[in-house]
Amino acid sequence: MQLSADMLALADEYGISSDTFPRLQVEAGALSSIGAYLKEKGLNKAVLVIDAQTRAAAGDKLAALLERENIQIQTIELLANHHGQVNADEASLVQVLVETPVDTDVLLAVGSGTIHDITRFCSQKLSIPFVSVPTAASVDGFTSKGAPLILRGVKQTIQTAAPVAVFADLDVLCAAPKPLTAAGFGDILGKFTSLLDWEISARVGGEAYNALAAKMTRHSLDTCVDHVEEIAKADEAGIRILMEALIESGLVMQVLDFSRPASGAEHHLSHYWEMHLLETDKRQLLHGAKVGVACSIITELYKSWIEQFDPSEAKGAYASGLVENWEEISLMIAALPTPEALQYYLYQVGAPASAEEIGIGSELVRDSLNEAYHLRDRCTGLLLINQFKKEQISYPPQDRIGTR
């Protein structure tokens, strides 16, 4: 996978050398190239961070390939909780930090989002590089620095380390469970609202905005939407399209050193639901599945907002910026796909399209619409709706009385 001219231009704008980007290999059989890469870089003692599922998907095969290259390896199989899941929490972080030998040269994250978040945090703390080995095209965080962690039961995103290389083996990715691929598409679909929220924040909240970064993130989104049928087939061509879009989105976040283009109110809802599931000791849901559903819910809320809200009544913080930019904001919201169109995209790839389908009840959705904006100090449409609401936001949306 080659870096685009836009990516190189964005890096140059931020004074980042192209040499700092990870090596990117997205092709069938990419696992076979990892050993030679490690030897070339003098990384002869490797730790593979896996779980039970990713051991079977790629971990055992990769270990055998590395041993043939005379790479010394140790495997850390993350311990699952009583739900059979691995969380990016203190227990997992401590396990990797304790079990990693002191003379380790490199960590290999063999898995999807959670394993990468754990590994990138430990990579920074141990001051050793890590290599990304995705086992599913499920999230856009493979190449970013941000590690969403659960610390003391609260979701926090910490800027840590980006991988020095990504080896995305299409044979492995095409064999991944379909819900994981669908989740990757859902994570990309969330860019409809995250990019809008970034524009709102730039106009109303005075946040720094980069048009080129937004353009590139939009390109990742449009590419996946335009090729949704190929992605739904989960063949090599479709998975390559999705994986490269996820990587590109992550690289934009890496250059900017924050997640703003790819994370808005839809992610706040997702994080709120995740924390509720933790508090109630419930099984966690796939990140991208939540984001896709939340994107549709936020879109529906925003479209009702521009129909019902009178900006002349706004008072207090953000009021002047909102009034000044209301016409532009309204046009941008009107240009969003309908919630039904977003749900249809999700259905096409086999993803859940409603809160009910992922087991999130109406009361929890309603609570998140009224409270999730507190999770991040970011100006979003959701924050503004809550800032100026007269009553609680309703859900299901029979009548958005909270925004009248």
Secondary structure as UniProt FT lines:
FT   HELIX           5..13
FT   TURN            14..15
FT   HELIX           18..20
FT   STRAND          23..27
FT   TURN            28..29
FT   HELIX           30..33
FT   HELIX           34..40
FT   TURN            41..42
FT   STRAND          45..50
FT   HELIX           52..54
FT   HELIX           55..59
FT   HELIX           60..68
FT   TURN            69..70
FT   STRAND          72..77
FT   TURN            82..83
FT   HELIX           90..99
FT   TURN            102..103
FT   STRAND          106..111
FT   HELIX           113..126
FT   STRAND          130..134
FT   TURN            142..143
FT   STRAND          146..151
FT   TURN            152..153
FT   STRAND          154..159
FT   STRAND          165..169
FT   HELIX           170..174
FT   HELIX           178..189
FT   HELIX           191..200
FT   HELIX           201..205
FT   HELIX           211..226
FT   HELIX           228..233
FT   HELIX           236..256
FT   HELIX           260..262
FT   HELIX           265..279
FT   TURN            280..281
FT   HELIX           287..308
FT   HELIX           311..313
FT   TURN            317..318
FT   HELIX           319..334
FT   HELIX           339..348
FT   TURN            349..350
FT   HELIX           356..358
FT   HELIX           362..371
FT   HELIX           372..375
FT   HELIX           381..388
FT   HELIX           401..403
//
